């Protein structure tokens, strides 16, 4: 991979392999951080969950593009964004009804 490839938006095999490595690494960090949602108050939990799940969705979008992100930005559909917000809001409502520490994040964290 060369600087010229990046400047010219060429998704070379070496660049895509590097992106695959970085996506896998970022996915691990999001998965490791998601359990924090159950350890904080409901307001912060919503922010953490949206950040983590939104980040995971972007990583999924990058993967769907075969890691070729130069010249083509990965996106999350409006419907998927709405689903993420609704899920986090529902978690806040259920968490508030059940008391602190009652929120349990989904295992794994990888969204389809």
VOPAVEX-546831 format. One record per residue (C-alpha): residue number from 1; residue in one letter; x negated, z negated, y. Coordinates in nm, 3 decimals. Example, Ala and Ser with C-alpha at 12.3 -4.5 7.8 and 13.67 -1.06 7.14 Angstrom:
2
<1; a; <-1.230; -0.780; -0.450>> <2; s; <-1.367; -0.714; -0.106>> 
END
This chain:
112
<1; x; <0.000; 0.000; 0.000>> <2; x; <-0.137; 0.089; 0.340>> <3; x; <-0.052; 0.001; 0.696>> <4; x; <0.027; 0.368; 0.749>> <5; x; <0.289; 0.357; 0.471>> <6; x; <0.462; 0.071; 0.646>> <7; x; <0.439; 0.235; 0.989>> <8; x; <0.588; 0.554; 0.843>> <9; x; <0.864; 0.365; 0.655>> <10; x; <0.734; 0.483; 0.317>> <11; x; <0.863; 0.264; 0.038>> <12; x; <0.564; 0.317; -0.187>> <13; x; <0.564; 0.172; -0.540>> <14; x; <0.306; -0.085; -0.425>> <15; x; <0.527; -0.189; -0.131>> <16; x; <0.837; -0.219; -0.353>> <17; x; <0.642; -0.426; -0.605>> <18; x; <0.528; -0.658; -0.326>> <19; x; <0.889; -0.689; -0.204>> <20; x; <1.005; -0.768; -0.558>> <21; x; <0.751; -1.050; -0.577>> <22; x; <0.861; -1.187; -0.237>> <23; x; <1.231; -1.165; -0.326>> <24; x; <1.173; -1.357; -0.649>> <25; x; <0.973; -1.619; -0.461>> <26; x; <1.237; -1.656; -0.189>> <27; x; <1.514; -1.679; -0.451>> <28; x; <1.331; -1.971; -0.614>> <29; x; <1.311; -2.153; -0.279>> <30; x; <1.683; -2.102; -0.210>> <31; x; <1.769; -2.230; -0.558>> <32; x; <1.546; -2.534; -0.514>> <33; x; <1.703; -2.615; -0.177>> <34; x; <2.068; -2.575; -0.271>> <35; x; <2.100; -2.923; -0.430>> <36; x; <2.043; -3.070; -0.082>> <37; x; <2.404; -2.975; -0.008>> <38; x; <2.530; -3.270; -0.211>> <39; x; <2.296; -3.518; -0.038>> <40; x; <2.398; -3.467; 0.325>> <41; x; <2.714; -3.516; 0.529>> <42; x; <2.983; -3.250; 0.502>> <43; x; <2.911; -3.082; 0.836>> <44; x; <2.544; -3.026; 0.754>> <45; x; <2.637; -2.935; 0.396>> <46; x; <2.841; -2.637; 0.523>> <47; x; <2.543; -2.511; 0.725>> <48; x; <2.302; -2.557; 0.435>> <49; x; <2.532; -2.385; 0.189>> <50; x; <2.597; -2.090; 0.420>> <51; x; <2.224; -2.052; 0.491>> <52; x; <2.130; -2.070; 0.122>> <53; x; <2.406; -1.852; -0.016>> <54; x; <2.375; -1.602; 0.268>> <55; x; <2.003; -1.578; 0.201>> <56; x; <2.069; -1.525; -0.168>> <57; x; <2.314; -1.248; -0.084>> <58; x; <2.051; -1.070; 0.126>> <59; x; <1.803; -1.100; -0.161>> <60; x; <2.064; -0.948; -0.392>> <61; x; <2.114; -0.662; -0.146>> <62; x; <1.738; -0.602; -0.134>> <63; x; <1.730; -0.594; -0.513>> <64; x; <2.024; -0.347; -0.524>> <65; x; <1.813; -0.118; -0.303>> <66; x; <1.529; -0.137; -0.557>> <67; x; <1.331; -0.334; -0.296>> <68; x; <1.304; -0.025; -0.072>> <69; x; <1.380; -0.186; 0.264>> <70; x; <1.167; 0.021; 0.499>> <71; x; <1.399; 0.236; 0.708>> <72; x; <1.713; 0.093; 0.544>> <73; x; <1.820; -0.261; 0.623>> <74; x; <2.000; -0.453; 0.346>> <75; x; <2.347; -0.569; 0.446>> <76; x; <2.620; -0.805; 0.331>> <77; x; <2.972; -0.666; 0.356>> <78; x; <3.222; -0.832; 0.590>> <79; x; <3.435; -0.924; 0.290>> <80; x; <3.140; -1.096; 0.120>> <81; x; <3.053; -1.283; 0.442>> <82; x; <3.413; -1.400; 0.468>> <83; x; <3.404; -1.518; 0.106>> <84; x; <3.086; -1.718; 0.174>> <85; x; <3.240; -1.886; 0.480>> <86; x; <3.564; -1.959; 0.292>> <87; x; <3.371; -2.108; 0.001>> <88; x; <3.168; -2.333; 0.231>> <89; x; <3.479; -2.439; 0.427>> <90; x; <3.665; -2.519; 0.106>> <91; x; <3.367; -2.723; -0.009>> <92; x; <3.379; -2.916; 0.318>> <93; x; <3.752; -2.984; 0.280>> <94; x; <3.713; -3.093; -0.082>> <95; x; <3.406; -3.299; 0.004>> <96; x; <3.586; -3.474; 0.290>> <97; x; <3.881; -3.553; 0.061>> <98; x; <3.658; -3.689; -0.214>> <99; x; <3.407; -3.880; -0.001>> <100; x; <3.031; -3.851; 0.052>> <101; x; <2.812; -3.722; -0.228>> <102; x; <3.103; -3.558; -0.409>> <103; x; <2.993; -3.199; -0.344>> <104; x; <2.834; -3.034; -0.643>> <105; x; <2.664; -2.696; -0.591>> <106; x; <2.700; -2.425; -0.850>> <107; x; <2.415; -2.414; -1.101>> <108; x; <2.169; -2.126; -1.074>> <109; x; <2.260; -2.005; -0.729>> <110; x; <2.232; -1.632; -0.802>> <111; x; <2.540; -1.455; -0.676>> <112; x; <2.681; -1.130; -0.804>> 
END
